[in-house]
Amino acid sequence: MSNEQAKSIETTSAILKTVPPLLVEVVSTESIDRDYNQKISEYAHIGVVEYGIIDRLEIK
């Protein structure tokens, strides 16, 4: 995150006004389809460049 981005979110709530360069999603058993199939296009639409998924169900 750049200094400019950090300053822009320093005093804001959980709703960001600046698109983060990276989002990491932790897959929930209740939203597997949404996490893998829908969110990636939603995040791309708002300008997220990198999207990672952590699926604890797949970790052995």
mmCIF file as Biopython writes it, N, C-alpha, C and O atoms, coordinates in Angstrom:
data_model
#
loop_
_atom_site.group_PDB
_atom_site.id
_atom_site.type_symbol
_atom_site.label_atom_id
_atom_site.label_alt_id
_atom_site.label_comp_id
_atom_site.label_asym_id
_atom_site.label_entity_id
_atom_site.label_seq_id
_atom_site.pdbx_PDB_ins_code
_atom_site.Cartn_x
_atom_site.Cartn_y
_atom_site.Cartn_z
_atom_site.occupancy
_atom_site.B_iso_or_equiv
_atom_site.auth_seq_id
_atom_site.auth_asym_id
_atom_site.pdbx_PDB_model_num
ATOM 1   N N  . MET A ? 1  ? 0.852   -1.164  0.000   1.0 0.0 1  A 1 
ATOM 2   C CA . MET A ? 1  ? 0.000   0.000   0.000   1.0 0.0 1  A 1 
ATOM 3   C C  . MET A ? 1  ? 0.903   1.233   0.000   1.0 0.0 1  A 1 
ATOM 4   O O  . MET A ? 1  ? 1.880   1.299   0.746   1.0 0.0 1  A 1 
ATOM 5   N N  . SER A ? 2  ? 0.571   2.187   -0.828  1.0 0.0 2  A 1 
ATOM 6   C CA . SER A ? 2  ? 1.360   3.412   -0.901  1.0 0.0 2  A 1 
ATOM 7   C C  . SER A ? 2  ? 1.081   4.311   0.301   1.0 0.0 2  A 1 
ATOM 8   O O  . SER A ? 2  ? 0.071   4.148   0.985   1.0 0.0 2  A 1 
ATOM 9   N N  . ASN A ? 3  ? 1.969   5.246   0.547   1.0 0.0 3  A 1 
ATOM 10  C CA . ASN A ? 3  ? 1.758   6.206   1.637   1.0 0.0 3  A 1 
ATOM 11  C C  . ASN A ? 3  ? 0.478   6.993   1.416   1.0 0.0 3  A 1 
ATOM 12  O O  . ASN A ? 3  ? -0.260  7.278   2.359   1.0 0.0 3  A 1 
ATOM 13  N N  . GLU A ? 4  ? 0.221   7.339   0.167   1.0 0.0 4  A 1 
ATOM 14  C CA . GLU A ? 4  ? -1.001  8.088   -0.167  1.0 0.0 4  A 1 
ATOM 15  C C  . GLU A ? 4  ? -2.250  7.272   0.167   1.0 0.0 4  A 1 
ATOM 16  O O  . GLU A ? 4  ? -3.208  7.805   0.726   1.0 0.0 4  A 1 
ATOM 17  N N  . GLN A ? 5  ? -2.241  5.991   -0.171  1.0 0.0 5  A 1 
ATOM 18  C CA . GLN A ? 5  ? -3.377  5.123   0.144   1.0 0.0 5  A 1 
ATOM 19  C C  . GLN A ? 5  ? -3.536  4.965   1.646   1.0 0.0 5  A 1 
ATOM 20  O O  . GLN A ? 5  ? -4.654  4.994   2.161   1.0 0.0 5  A 1 
ATOM 21  N N  . ALA A ? 6  ? -2.423  4.798   2.353   1.0 0.0 6  A 1 
ATOM 22  C CA . ALA A ? 6  ? -2.490  4.645   3.807   1.0 0.0 6  A 1 
ATOM 23  C C  . ALA A ? 6  ? -3.087  5.888   4.451   1.0 0.0 6  A 1 
ATOM 24  O O  . ALA A ? 6  ? -3.910  5.782   5.360   1.0 0.0 6  A 1 
ATOM 25  N N  . LYS A ? 7  ? -2.685  7.048   3.992   1.0 0.0 7  A 1 
ATOM 26  C CA . LYS A ? 7  ? -3.228  8.294   4.542   1.0 0.0 7  A 1 
ATOM 27  C C  . LYS A ? 7  ? -4.711  8.431   4.250   1.0 0.0 7  A 1 
ATOM 28  O O  . LYS A ? 7  ? -5.464  8.951   5.074   1.0 0.0 7  A 1 
ATOM 29  N N  . SER A ? 8  ? -5.140  7.963   3.069   1.0 0.0 8  A 1 
ATOM 30  C CA . SER A ? 8  ? -6.547  8.110   2.695   1.0 0.0 8  A 1 
ATOM 31  C C  . SER A ? 8  ? -7.476  7.234   3.526   1.0 0.0 8  A 1 
ATOM 32  O O  . SER A ? 8  ? -8.662  7.542   3.649   1.0 0.0 8  A 1 
ATOM 33  N N  . ILE A ? 9  ? -6.959  6.143   4.102   1.0 0.0 9  A 1 
ATOM 34  C CA . ILE A ? 9  ? -7.817  5.266   4.908   1.0 0.0 9  A 1 
ATOM 35  C C  . ILE A ? 9  ? -7.541  5.381   6.402   1.0 0.0 9  A 1 
ATOM 36  O O  . ILE A ? 9  ? -8.207  4.736   7.212   1.0 0.0 9  A 1 
ATOM 37  N N  . GLU A ? 10 ? -6.574  6.189   6.760   1.0 0.0 10 A 1 
ATOM 38  C CA . GLU A ? 10 ? -6.159  6.311   8.156   1.0 0.0 10 A 1 
ATOM 39  C C  . GLU A ? 10 ? -7.298  6.671   9.101   1.0 0.0 10 A 1 
ATOM 40  O O  . GLU A ? 10 ? -7.366  6.144   10.211  1.0 0.0 10 A 1 
ATOM 41  N N  . THR A ? 11 ? -8.173  7.540   8.690   1.0 0.0 11 A 1 
ATOM 42  C CA . THR A ? 11 ? -9.252  8.000   9.571   1.0 0.0 11 A 1 
ATOM 43  C C  . THR A ? 11 ? -10.632 7.615   9.040   1.0 0.0 11 A 1 
ATOM 44  O O  . THR A ? 11 ? -11.627 8.255   9.381   1.0 0.0 11 A 1 
ATOM 45  N N  . THR A ? 12 ? -10.697 6.597   8.225   1.0 0.0 12 A 1 
ATOM 46  C CA . THR A ? 12 ? -11.977 6.171   7.683   1.0 0.0 12 A 1 
ATOM 47  C C  . THR A ? 12 ? -12.494 4.929   8.380   1.0 0.0 12 A 1 
ATOM 48  O O  . THR A ? 12 ? -11.775 4.261   9.125   1.0 0.0 12 A 1 
ATOM 49  N N  . SER A ? 13 ? -13.728 4.644   8.127   1.0 0.0 13 A 1 
ATOM 50  C CA . SER A ? 13 ? -14.344 3.428   8.667   1.0 0.0 13 A 1 
ATOM 51  C C  . SER A ? 13 ? -13.906 2.241   7.817   1.0 0.0 13 A 1 
ATOM 52  O O  . SER A ? 13 ? -12.955 2.341   7.041   1.0 0.0 13 A 1 
ATOM 53  N N  . ALA A ? 14 ? -14.592 1.140   7.964   1.0 0.0 14 A 1 
ATOM 54  C CA . ALA A ? 14 ? -14.269 -0.069  7.209   1.0 0.0 14 A 1 
ATOM 55  C C  . ALA A ? 14 ? -14.580 0.072   5.729   1.0 0.0 14 A 1 
ATOM 56  O O  . ALA A ? 14 ? -14.168 -0.771  4.932   1.0 0.0 14 A 1 
ATOM 57  N N  . ILE A ? 15 ? -15.284 1.099   5.354   1.0 0.0 15 A 1 
ATOM 58  C CA . ILE A ? 15 ? -15.609 1.328   3.946   1.0 0.0 15 A 1 
ATOM 59  C C  . ILE A ? 15 ? -14.486 2.150   3.335   1.0 0.0 15 A 1 
ATOM 60  O O  . ILE A ? 15 ? -14.269 3.302   3.711   1.0 0.0 15 A 1 
ATOM 61  N N  . LEU A ? 16 ? -13.780 1.549   2.393   1.0 0.0 16 A 1 
ATOM 62  C CA . LEU A ? 16 ? -12.643 2.216   1.782   1.0 0.0 16 A 1 
ATOM 63  C C  . LEU A ? 16 ? -13.074 3.115   0.629   1.0 0.0 16 A 1 
ATOM 64  O O  . LEU A ? 16 ? -13.988 2.784   -0.126  1.0 0.0 16 A 1 
ATOM 65  N N  . LYS A ? 17 ? -12.407 4.245   0.506   1.0 0.0 17 A 1 
ATOM 66  C CA . LYS A ? 17 ? -12.641 5.142   -0.623  1.0 0.0 17 A 1 
ATOM 67  C C  . LYS A ? 17 ? -11.586 4.938   -1.692  1.0 0.0 17 A 1 
ATOM 68  O O  . LYS A ? 17 ? -11.733 5.411   -2.819  1.0 0.0 17 A 1 
ATOM 69  N N  . THR A ? 18 ? -10.530 4.238   -1.341  1.0 0.0 18 A 1 
ATOM 70  C CA . THR A ? 18 ? -9.450  3.931   -2.264  1.0 0.0 18 A 1 
ATOM 71  C C  . THR A ? 18 ? -9.433  2.427   -2.484  1.0 0.0 18 A 1 
ATOM 72  O O  . THR A ? 18 ? -9.523  1.654   -1.530  1.0 0.0 18 A 1 
ATOM 73  N N  . VAL A ? 19 ? -9.318  2.015   -3.728  1.0 0.0 19 A 1 
ATOM 74  C CA . VAL A ? 19 ? -9.291  0.586   -4.036  1.0 0.0 19 A 1 
ATOM 75  C C  . VAL A ? 19 ? -7.956  0.010   -3.563  1.0 0.0 19 A 1 
ATOM 76  O O  . VAL A ? 19 ? -6.898  0.514   -3.938  1.0 0.0 19 A 1 
ATOM 77  N N  . PRO A ? 20 ? -7.999  -1.044  -2.742  1.0 0.0 20 A 1 
ATOM 78  C CA . PRO A ? 20 ? -6.735  -1.653  -2.307  1.0 0.0 20 A 1 
ATOM 79  C C  . PRO A ? 20 ? -6.103  -2.416  -3.471  1.0 0.0 20 A 1 
ATOM 80  O O  . PRO A ? 20 ? -6.814  -2.950  -4.322  1.0 0.0 20 A 1 
ATOM 81  N N  . PRO A ? 21 ? -4.770  -2.469  -3.510  1.0 0.0 21 A 1 
ATOM 82  C CA . PRO A ? 21 ? -4.115  -3.175  -4.611  1.0 0.0 21 A 1 
ATOM 83  C C  . PRO A ? 21 ? -4.234  -4.694  -4.492  1.0 0.0 21 A 1 
ATOM 84  O O  . PRO A ? 21 ? -4.051  -5.414  -5.474  1.0 0.0 21 A 1 
ATOM 85  N N  . LEU A ? 22 ? -4.541  -5.177  -3.284  1.0 0.0 22 A 1 
ATOM 86  C CA . LEU A ? 22 ? -4.625  -6.617  -3.039  1.0 0.0 22 A 1 
ATOM 87  C C  . LEU A ? 22 ? -5.766  -6.911  -2.078  1.0 0.0 22 A 1 
ATOM 88  O O  . LEU A ? 22 ? -5.917  -6.244  -1.054  1.0 0.0 22 A 1 
ATOM 89  N N  . LEU A ? 23 ? -6.563  -7.912  -2.416  1.0 0.0 23 A 1 
ATOM 90  C CA . LEU A ? 23 ? -7.590  -8.418  -1.500  1.0 0.0 23 A 1 
ATOM 91  C C  . LEU A ? 23 ? -7.352  -9.911  -1.319  1.0 0.0 23 A 1 
ATOM 92  O O  . LEU A ? 23 ? -7.044  -10.622 -2.276  1.0 0.0 23 A 1 
ATOM 93  N N  . VAL A ? 24 ? -7.496  -10.375 -0.091  1.0 0.0 24 A 1 
ATOM 94  C CA . VAL A ? 24 ? -7.384  -11.802 0.203   1.0 0.0 24 A 1 
ATOM 95  C C  . VAL A ? 24 ? -8.680  -12.232 0.863   1.0 0.0 24 A 1 
ATOM 96  O O  . VAL A ? 24 ? -9.094  -11.665 1.875   1.0 0.0 24 A 1 
ATOM 97  N N  . GLU A ? 25 ? -9.303  -13.217 0.295   1.0 0.0 25 A 1 
ATOM 98  C CA . GLU A ? 25 ? -10.592 -13.729 0.764   1.0 0.0 25 A 1 
ATOM 99  C C  . GLU A ? 25 ? -10.376 -15.048 1.488   1.0 0.0 25 A 1 
ATOM 100 O O  . GLU A ? 25 ? -9.694  -15.932 0.971   1.0 0.0 25 A 1 
ATOM 101 N N  . VAL A ? 26 ? -10.945 -15.190 2.672   1.0 0.0 26 A 1 
ATOM 102 C CA . VAL A ? 26 ? -10.943 -16.468 3.375   1.0 0.0 26 A 1 
ATOM 103 C C  . VAL A ? 26 ? -12.285 -17.120 3.086   1.0 0.0 26 A 1 
ATOM 104 O O  . VAL A ? 26 ? -13.335 -16.598 3.462   1.0 0.0 26 A 1 
ATOM 105 N N  . VAL A ? 27 ? -12.242 -18.264 2.416   1.0 0.0 27 A 1 
ATOM 106 C CA . VAL A ? 27 ? -13.463 -18.935 1.976   1.0 0.0 27 A 1 
ATOM 107 C C  . VAL A ? 27 ? -14.252 -19.437 3.171   1.0 0.0 27 A 1 
ATOM 108 O O  . VAL A ? 27 ? -13.708 -20.029 4.102   1.0 0.0 27 A 1 
ATOM 109 N N  . SER A ? 28 ? -15.535 -19.185 3.115   1.0 0.0 28 A 1 
ATOM 110 C CA . SER A ? 28 ? -16.463 -19.633 4.144   1.0 0.0 28 A 1 
ATOM 111 C C  . SER A ? 28 ? -17.291 -20.786 3.580   1.0 0.0 28 A 1 
ATOM 112 O O  . SER A ? 28 ? -17.618 -20.788 2.393   1.0 0.0 28 A 1 
ATOM 113 N N  . THR A ? 29 ? -17.627 -21.751 4.407   1.0 0.0 29 A 1 
ATOM 114 C CA . THR A ? 29 ? -18.437 -22.879 3.922   1.0 0.0 29 A 1 
ATOM 115 C C  . THR A ? 29 ? -19.804 -22.420 3.430   1.0 0.0 29 A 1 
ATOM 116 O O  . THR A ? 29 ? -20.428 -23.089 2.606   1.0 0.0 29 A 1 
ATOM 117 N N  . GLU A ? 30 ? -20.271 -21.279 3.937   1.0 0.0 30 A 1 
ATOM 118 C CA . GLU A ? 30 ? -21.573 -20.757 3.523   1.0 0.0 30 A 1 
ATOM 119 C C  . GLU A ? 30 ? -21.515 -20.013 2.190   1.0 0.0 30 A 1 
ATOM 120 O O  . GLU A ? 30 ? -22.557 -19.760 1.585   1.0 0.0 30 A 1 
ATOM 121 N N  . SER A ? 31 ? -20.309 -19.658 1.719   1.0 0.0 31 A 1 
ATOM 122 C CA . SER A ? 31 ? -20.242 -18.833 0.515   1.0 0.0 31 A 1 
ATOM 123 C C  . SER A ? 31 ? -19.158 -19.290 -0.459  1.0 0.0 31 A 1 
ATOM 124 O O  . SER A ? 31 ? -18.517 -18.463 -1.108  1.0 0.0 31 A 1 
ATOM 125 N N  . ILE A ? 32 ? -18.955 -20.588 -0.563  1.0 0.0 32 A 1 
ATOM 126 C CA . ILE A ? 32 ? -17.910 -21.128 -1.432  1.0 0.0 32 A 1 
ATOM 127 C C  . ILE A ? 32 ? -18.097 -20.660 -2.874  1.0 0.0 32 A 1 
ATOM 128 O O  . ILE A ? 32 ? -17.155 -20.150 -3.482  1.0 0.0 32 A 1 
ATOM 129 N N  . ASP A ? 33 ? -19.285 -20.822 -3.424  1.0 0.0 33 A 1 
ATOM 130 C CA . ASP A ? 33 ? -19.539 -20.430 -4.815  1.0 0.0 33 A 1 
ATOM 131 C C  . ASP A ? 33 ? -19.308 -18.938 -5.010  1.0 0.0 33 A 1 
ATOM 132 O O  . ASP A ? 33 ? -18.659 -18.528 -5.973  1.0 0.0 33 A 1 
ATOM 133 N N  . ARG A ? 34 ? -19.827 -18.138 -4.115  1.0 0.0 34 A 1 
ATOM 134 C CA . ARG A ? 34 ? -19.665 -16.682 -4.224  1.0 0.0 34 A 1 
ATOM 135 C C  . ARG A ? 34 ? -18.192 -16.285 -4.120  1.0 0.0 34 A 1 
ATOM 136 O O  . ARG A ? 34 ? -17.726 -15.441 -4.885  1.0 0.0 34 A 1 
ATOM 137 N N  . ASP A ? 35 ? -17.458 -16.886 -3.183  1.0 0.0 35 A 1 
ATOM 138 C CA . ASP A ? 35 ? -16.047 -16.541 -2.993  1.0 0.0 35 A 1 
ATOM 139 C C  . ASP A ? 35 ? -15.206 -16.903 -4.219  1.0 0.0 35 A 1 
ATOM 140 O O  . ASP A ? 35 ? -14.320 -16.140 -4.604  1.0 0.0 35 A 1 
ATOM 141 N N  . TYR A ? 36 ? -15.472 -18.045 -4.829  1.0 0.0 36 A 1 
ATOM 142 C CA . TYR A ? 36 ? -14.671 -18.498 -5.968  1.0 0.0 36 A 1 
ATOM 143 C C  . TYR A ? 36 ? -15.145 -17.938 -7.314  1.0 0.0 36 A 1 
ATOM 144 O O  . TYR A ? 36 ? -14.327 -17.738 -8.212  1.0 0.0 36 A 1 
ATOM 145 N N  . ASN A ? 37 ? -16.429 -17.684 -7.467  1.0 0.0 37 A 1 
ATOM 146 C CA . ASN A ? 37 ? -16.951 -17.345 -8.786  1.0 0.0 37 A 1 
ATOM 147 C C  . ASN A ? 37 ? -17.463 -15.923 -8.955  1.0 0.0 37 A 1 
ATOM 148 O O  . ASN A ? 37 ? -17.312 -15.351 -10.034 1.0 0.0 37 A 1 
ATOM 149 N N  . GLN A ? 38 ? -18.047 -15.350 -7.954  1.0 0.0 38 A 1 
ATOM 150 C CA . GLN A ? 38 ? -18.659 -14.036 -8.125  1.0 0.0 38 A 1 
ATOM 151 C C  . GLN A ? 38 ? -17.759 -12.891 -7.682  1.0 0.0 38 A 1 
ATOM 152 O O  . GLN A ? 38 ? -17.682 -11.864 -8.356  1.0 0.0 38 A 1 
ATOM 153 N N  . LYS A ? 39 ? -17.089 -13.059 -6.570  1.0 0.0 39 A 1 
ATOM 154 C CA . LYS A ? 39 ? -16.324 -11.945 -6.003  1.0 0.0 39 A 1 
ATOM 155 C C  . LYS A ? 39 ? -15.165 -11.512 -6.888  1.0 0.0 39 A 1 
ATOM 156 O O  . LYS A ? 39 ? -14.842 -10.325 -6.942  1.0 0.0 39 A 1 
ATOM 157 N N  . ILE A ? 40 ? -14.535 -12.451 -7.580  1.0 0.0 40 A 1 
ATOM 158 C CA . ILE A ? 40 ? -13.392 -12.075 -8.413  1.0 0.0 40 A 1 
ATOM 159 C C  . ILE A ? 40 ? -13.796 -11.057 -9.480  1.0 0.0 40 A 1 
ATOM 160 O O  . ILE A ? 40 ? -13.049 -10.116 -9.749  1.0 0.0 40 A 1 
ATOM 161 N N  . SER A ? 41 ? -14.955 -11.234 -10.083 1.0 0.0 41 A 1 
ATOM 162 C CA . SER A ? 41 ? -15.393 -10.264 -11.097 1.0 0.0 41 A 1 
ATOM 163 C C  . SER A ? 41 ? -15.865 -8.961  -10.443 1.0 0.0 41 A 1 
ATOM 164 O O  . SER A ? 41 ? -15.691 -7.882  -11.011 1.0 0.0 41 A 1 
ATOM 165 N N  . GLU A ? 42 ? -16.456 -9.060  -9.262  1.0 0.0 42 A 1 
ATOM 166 C CA . GLU A ? 42 ? -16.870 -7.849  -8.542  1.0 0.0 42 A 1 
ATOM 167 C C  . GLU A ? 42 ? -15.649 -7.008  -8.178  1.0 0.0 42 A 1 
ATOM 168 O O  . GLU A ? 42 ? -15.658 -5.789  -8.347  1.0 0.0 42 A 1 
ATOM 169 N N  . TYR A ? 43 ? -14.608 -7.656  -7.681  1.0 0.0 43 A 1 
ATOM 170 C CA . TYR A ? 43 ? -13.397 -6.938  -7.301  1.0 0.0 43 A 1 
ATOM 171 C C  . TYR A ? 43 ? -12.695 -6.359  -8.533  1.0 0.0 43 A 1 
ATOM 172 O O  . TYR A ? 43 ? -12.212 -5.228  -8.492  1.0 0.0 43 A 1 
ATOM 173 N N  . ALA A ? 44 ? -12.637 -7.114  -9.614  1.0 0.0 44 A 1 
ATOM 174 C CA . ALA A ? 44 ? -12.018 -6.610  -10.848 1.0 0.0 44 A 1 
ATOM 175 C C  . ALA A ? 44 ? -12.771 -5.381  -11.348 1.0 0.0 44 A 1 
ATOM 176 O O  . ALA A ? 44 ? -12.163 -4.431  -11.840 1.0 0.0 44 A 1 
ATOM 177 N N  . HIS A ? 45 ? -14.071 -5.404  -11.222 1.0 0.0 45 A 1 
ATOM 178 C CA . HIS A ? 45 ? -14.909 -4.282  -11.675 1.0 0.0 45 A 1 
ATOM 179 C C  . HIS A ? 45 ? -14.569 -2.977  -10.942 1.0 0.0 45 A 1 
ATOM 180 O O  . HIS A ? 45 ? -14.639 -1.899  -11.532 1.0 0.0 45 A 1 
ATOM 181 N N  . ILE A ? 46 ? -14.202 -3.075  -9.666  1.0 0.0 46 A 1 
ATOM 182 C CA . ILE A ? 46 ? -13.872 -1.860  -8.919  1.0 0.0 46 A 1 
ATOM 183 C C  . ILE A ? 46 ? -12.383 -1.511  -8.989  1.0 0.0 46 A 1 
ATOM 184 O O  . ILE A ? 46 ? -11.956 -0.501  -8.431  1.0 0.0 46 A 1 
ATOM 185 N N  . GLY A ? 47 ? -11.586 -2.353  -9.679  1.0 0.0 47 A 1 
ATOM 186 C CA . GLY A ? 47 ? -10.190 -2.014  -9.903  1.0 0.0 47 A 1 
ATOM 187 C C  . GLY A ? 47 ? -9.158  -2.733  -9.066  1.0 0.0 47 A 1 
ATOM 188 O O  . GLY A ? 47 ? -7.993  -2.337  -9.056  1.0 0.0 47 A 1 
ATOM 189 N N  . VAL A ? 48 ? -9.557  -3.789  -8.358  1.0 0.0 48 A 1 
ATOM 190 C CA . VAL A ? 48 ? -8.589  -4.565  -7.582  1.0 0.0 48 A 1 
ATOM 191 C C  . VAL A ? 48 ? -7.695  -5.319  -8.563  1.0 0.0 48 A 1 
ATOM 192 O O  . VAL A ? 48 ? -8.188  -5.993  -9.467  1.0 0.0 48 A 1 
ATOM 193 N N  . VAL A ? 49 ? -6.379  -5.203  -8.381  1.0 0.0 49 A 1 
ATOM 194 C CA . VAL A ? 49 ? -5.423  -5.818  -9.301  1.0 0.0 49 A 1 
ATOM 195 C C  . VAL A ? 49 ? -5.115  -7.265  -8.926  1.0 0.0 49 A 1 
ATOM 196 O O  . VAL A ? 49 ? -5.048  -8.130  -9.799  1.0 0.0 49 A 1 
ATOM 197 N N  . GLU A ? 50 ? -4.928  -7.532  -7.644  1.0 0.0 50 A 1 
ATOM 198 C CA . GLU A ? 50 ? -4.588  -8.880  -7.179  1.0 0.0 50 A 1 
ATOM 199 C C  . GLU A ? 50 ? -5.652  -9.377  -6.210  1.0 0.0 50 A 1 
ATOM 200 O O  . GLU A ? 50 ? -6.086  -8.648  -5.319  1.0 0.0 50 A 1 
ATOM 201 N N  . TYR A ? 51 ? -6.072  -10.638 -6.398  1.0 0.0 51 A 1 
ATOM 202 C CA . TYR A ? 51 ? -7.092  -11.248 -5.553  1.0 0.0 51 A 1 
ATOM 203 C C  . TYR A ? 51 ? -6.614  -12.630 -5.164  1.0 0.0 51 A 1 
ATOM 204 O O  . TYR A ? 51 ? -6.333  -13.458 -6.030  1.0 0.0 51 A 1 
ATOM 205 N N  . GLY A ? 52 ? -6.519  -12.890 -3.860  1.0 0.0 52 A 1 
ATOM 206 C CA . GLY A ? 52 ? -6.083  -14.199 -3.385  1.0 0.0 52 A 1 
ATOM 207 C C  . GLY A ? 52 ? -7.188  -14.874 -2.598  1.0 0.0 52 A 1 
ATOM 208 O O  . GLY A ? 52 ? -8.030  -14.217 -1.986  1.0 0.0 52 A 1 
ATOM 209 N N  . ILE A ? 53 ? -7.171  -16.200 -2.626  1.0 0.0 53 A 1 
ATOM 210 C CA . ILE A ? 53 ? -8.170  -16.982 -1.899  1.0 0.0 53 A 1 
ATOM 211 C C  . ILE A ? 53 ? -7.456  -17.925 -0.936  1.0 0.0 53 A 1 
ATOM 212 O O  . ILE A ? 53 ? -6.537  -18.652 -1.315  1.0 0.0 53 A 1 
ATOM 213 N N  . ILE A ? 54 ? -7.897  -17.894 0.302   1.0 0.0 54 A 1 
ATOM 214 C CA . ILE A ? 54 ? -7.426  -18.863 1.287   1.0 0.0 54 A 1 
ATOM 215 C C  . ILE A ? 54 ? -8.612  -19.770 1.594   1.0 0.0 54 A 1 
ATOM 216 O O  . ILE A ? 54 ? -9.648  -19.327 2.090   1.0 0.0 54 A 1 
ATOM 217 N N  . ASP A ? 55 ? -8.430  -21.047 1.285   1.0 0.0 55 A 1 
ATOM 218 C CA . ASP A ? 55 ? -9.501  -22.012 1.518   1.0 0.0 55 A 1 
ATOM 219 C C  . ASP A ? 55 ? -9.000  -23.011 2.561   1.0 0.0 55 A 1 
ATOM 220 O O  . ASP A ? 55 ? -8.276  -23.953 2.239   1.0 0.0 55 A 1 
ATOM 221 N N  . ARG A ? 56 ? -9.393  -22.791 3.799   1.0 0.0 56 A 1 
ATOM 222 C CA . ARG A ? 56 ? -8.904  -23.666 4.877   1.0 0.0 56 A 1 
ATOM 223 C C  . ARG A ? 56 ? -9.433  -25.075 4.739   1.0 0.0 56 A 1 
ATOM 224 O O  . ARG A ? 56 ? -8.894  -25.990 5.362   1.0 0.0 56 A 1 
ATOM 225 N N  . LEU A ? 57 ? -10.473 -25.285 3.943   1.0 0.0 57 A 1 
ATOM 226 C CA . LEU A ? 57 ? -10.987 -26.627 3.711   1.0 0.0 57 A 1 
ATOM 227 C C  . LEU A ? 57 ? -10.037 -27.427 2.830   1.0 0.0 57 A 1 
ATOM 228 O O  . LEU A ? 57 ? -10.017 -28.656 2.885   1.0 0.0 57 A 1 
ATOM 229 N N  . GLU A ? 58 ? -9.240  -26.718 2.005   1.0 0.0 58 A 1 
ATOM 230 C CA . GLU A ? 58 ? -8.291  -27.372 1.099   1.0 0.0 58 A 1 
ATOM 231 C C  . GLU A ? 58 ? -6.931  -27.591 1.733   1.0 0.0 58 A 1 
ATOM 232 O O  . GLU A ? 58 ? -6.119  -28.357 1.214   1.0 0.0 58 A 1 
ATOM 233 N N  . ILE A ? 59 ? -6.672  -26.923 2.857   1.0 0.0 59 A 1 
ATOM 234 C CA . ILE A ? 59 ? -5.379  -27.062 3.540   1.0 0.0 59 A 1 
ATOM 235 C C  . ILE A ? 59 ? -5.377  -28.380 4.317   1.0 0.0 59 A 1 
ATOM 236 O O  . ILE A ? 59 ? -6.290  -28.662 5.092   1.0 0.0 59 A 1 
ATOM 237 N N  . LYS A ? 60 ? -4.354  -29.163 4.097   1.0 0.0 60 A 1 
ATOM 238 C CA . LYS A ? 60 ? -4.278  -30.472 4.765   1.0 0.0 60 A 1 
ATOM 239 C C  . LYS A ? 60 ? -3.032  -30.559 5.592   1.0 0.0 60 A 1 
ATOM 240 O O  . LYS A ? 60 ? -2.786  -31.582 6.232   1.0 0.0 60 A 1 
#
